[in-house]
């Protein structure tokens, strides 16, 4: 099962795509951001778990922001544990797999992928944290070895609580802007843009 990353160099070259993500907290985010920059020079994305993969949506942005909070009704915070370094072989995307919290992410995806957010996704949804993509065929082994070594050496907790989701929009080939945040505790939108 493959899923594209939302890094700009992975086919999402036009603006106007929307997605929902859960950003990783520090120090986990610092590690993943640093690893990603090493493995994918030039990638400026904040480390995240994608909950709703990039999609073209036709509703007005203000209606989407309002609908974002509505569709999260009843969602509660939950723990996510990052596991090992894996590879989507057909797309050569390296990622950190998700152990605990995977079922909750699948449920959130089902809950959000309807109404104005519905989209026929090109890949089955597979929760993960992307760490490298567009890996050349001859570079896969070295990238995976480097990522696995650094992941083994990471000495901080590999767990975090998903308490907030962010609704984001791609505005140009390498820029995503946060449109709204939604706290899973209160399920109320917090405008950010």
C-alpha positions in Angstrom: 0.0 0.0 0.0 1.4 3.3 -1.1 0.6 6.9 -0.4 2.3 10.0 -1.8 4.0 12.4 0.5 2.9 16.0 0.5 6.5 17.2 -0.2 6.4 19.4 -3.3 8.7 17.3 -5.4 6.4 14.3 -5.2 3.9 15.3 -7.9 1.9 18.0 -6.1 3.4 20.8 -8.2 0.3 22.9 -8.6 -1.2 25.1 -5.9 -4.8 24.5 -4.6 -4.4 21.2 -3.0 -5.7 20.8 0.6 -4.7 18.2 3.3 -5.1 17.5 7.0 -2.0 16.8 9.1 -1.0 16.3 12.7 2.4 17.9 13.3 4.9 16.1 15.4 6.0 17.7 18.7 9.6 18.5 19.6 12.1 16.8 20.1 10.6 14.2 17.7 9.9 16.8 15.1 13.4 18.3 15.4 14.9 14.8 14.7 12.6 14.0 11.8 13.0 17.5 10.2 16.8 17.2 10.5 16.8 13.6 9.0 14.5 14.7 6.2 16.7 17.6 5.3 19.7 15.3 5.2 17.9 12.7 3.1 15.9 15.1 0.9 17.9 18.3 0.5 15.7 21.3 0.0 12.6 19.8 1.6 11.1 22.5 3.9 8.1 20.7 5.3 7.4 20.4 9.0 7.3 16.8 10.1 3.8 15.5 10.3 1.4 12.5 10.0 -1.0 13.0 7.1 -4.6 12.3 8.1 -6.2 13.4 4.8 -3.8 13.2 1.8 -3.6 16.1 -0.6 -6.7 16.7 -2.8 -8.3 19.2 -5.0 -11.5 20.6 -3.4 -14.1 22.8 -5.0 -15.9 24.3 -2.0 -14.9 27.9 -1.0 -12.1 27.9 1.6 -14.2 29.5 4.3 -16.8 26.7 4.0 -14.0 24.1 4.1 -12.5 25.6 7.3 -16.0 25.5 8.9 -16.6 21.9 7.7 -13.2 20.8 9.0 -14.3 21.3 12.6 -17.8 19.9 12.0 -16.4 16.7 10.6 -14.2 16.2 13.6 -17.2 16.1 15.9 -16.6 13.5 18.6 -12.9 13.0 17.9 -10.7 12.6 21.0 -7.0 12.9 21.5 -5.0 9.7 21.1 -1.4 8.4 21.4 0.7 7.6 18.3 3.9 5.5 18.4 6.4 5.7 15.6 8.0 2.3 14.8 10.6 1.4 12.3 11.9 2.8 9.0 10.0 1.3 6.0 9.8 1.8 2.3 6.9 2.1 -0.2 8.7 0.2 -2.9 6.7 1.3 -5.9 7.2 5.0 -5.2 10.5 4.7 -3.3 9.2 6.8 -0.4 11.0 6.0 3.0 8.9 6.5 6.1 8.5 5.9 9.8 5.7 3.3 10.3 3.0 3.8 12.9 2.2 1.2 15.6 -0.1 2.4 18.3 -2.5 5.0 17.0 -2.8 3.5 13.5 -6.4 2.5 14.0 -7.4 6.0 15.3 -5.7 7.6 12.3 -7.6 5.3 9.9 -10.8 6.2 11.7 -10.1 10.0 11.5 -9.3 9.5 7.8 -12.7 7.8 7.2 -14.4 10.5 9.3 -12.9 13.3 7.2 -13.0 11.8 3.7 -16.6 12.6 3.1 -18.9 15.5 2.1 -16.9 18.5 0.9 -13.6 16.7 1.7 -14.4 13.5 -0.3 -11.8 12.5 -2.9 -11.0 9.4 -4.8 -7.5 8.9 -3.6 -4.9 7.3 -5.9 -3.5 5.1 -3.1 -5.1 3.3 -0.1 -4.6 5.4 3.0 -1.5 4.2 5.0 -0.7 6.4 8.0 3.0 7.1 8.2 5.7 9.9 8.6 7.6 10.5 5.4 11.3 10.9 5.8 12.5 10.7 2.1 11.1 10.5 -1.4 12.2 10.5 -4.9 15.1 8.2 -3.9 17.0 7.1 -6.9 16.9 3.3 -7.6 20.6 2.9 -6.8 20.3 5.0 -3.6 17.5 3.1 -1.8 19.8 0.8 0.3 22.1 3.6 1.4 19.1 5.9 2.4 17.4 3.2 4.3 20.6 2.2 6.1 21.3 5.8 7.1 17.7 6.4 8.2 17.6 3.2 10.2 20.9 3.9 11.9 19.9 7.4 13.0 16.4 6.1 14.1 18.1 3.5 16.3 20.3 6.2 17.8 17.4 8.6 18.6 17.2 8.6 22.4 14.0 10.4 23.0 10.4 9.1 23.2 8.9 7.9 19.9 5.4 8.5 21.1 3.3 11.6 21.0 -0.3 12.7 21.6 -2.4 13.8 18.7 -4.4 16.7 20.2 -4.6 19.1 17.3 -5.1 18.7 13.6 -4.2 21.3 11.0 -6.1 22.0 7.7 -3.5 23.1 5.2 -3.4 24.3 1.6 -0.6 24.1 -1.0 -0.1 27.6 -2.3 2.9 27.0 -4.6 5.2 24.1 -5.5 7.0 24.2 -2.2 4.8 26.0 0.3 1.9 24.8 2.4 0.0 27.2 4.6 -2.0 26.4 7.7 -5.6 27.5 7.3 -7.0 26.3 10.5 -6.2 24.2 13.6 -8.8 22.0 15.4 -8.3 20.9 18.9 -9.6 17.3 19.4 -10.4 18.2 23.0 -12.8 21.0 22.2 -13.3 20.4 18.4 -13.3 24.1 17.7 -11.5 25.7 14.8 -8.7 28.2 15.5 -8.1 30.4 12.4 -4.4 30.7 11.5 -4.5 32.3 8.1 
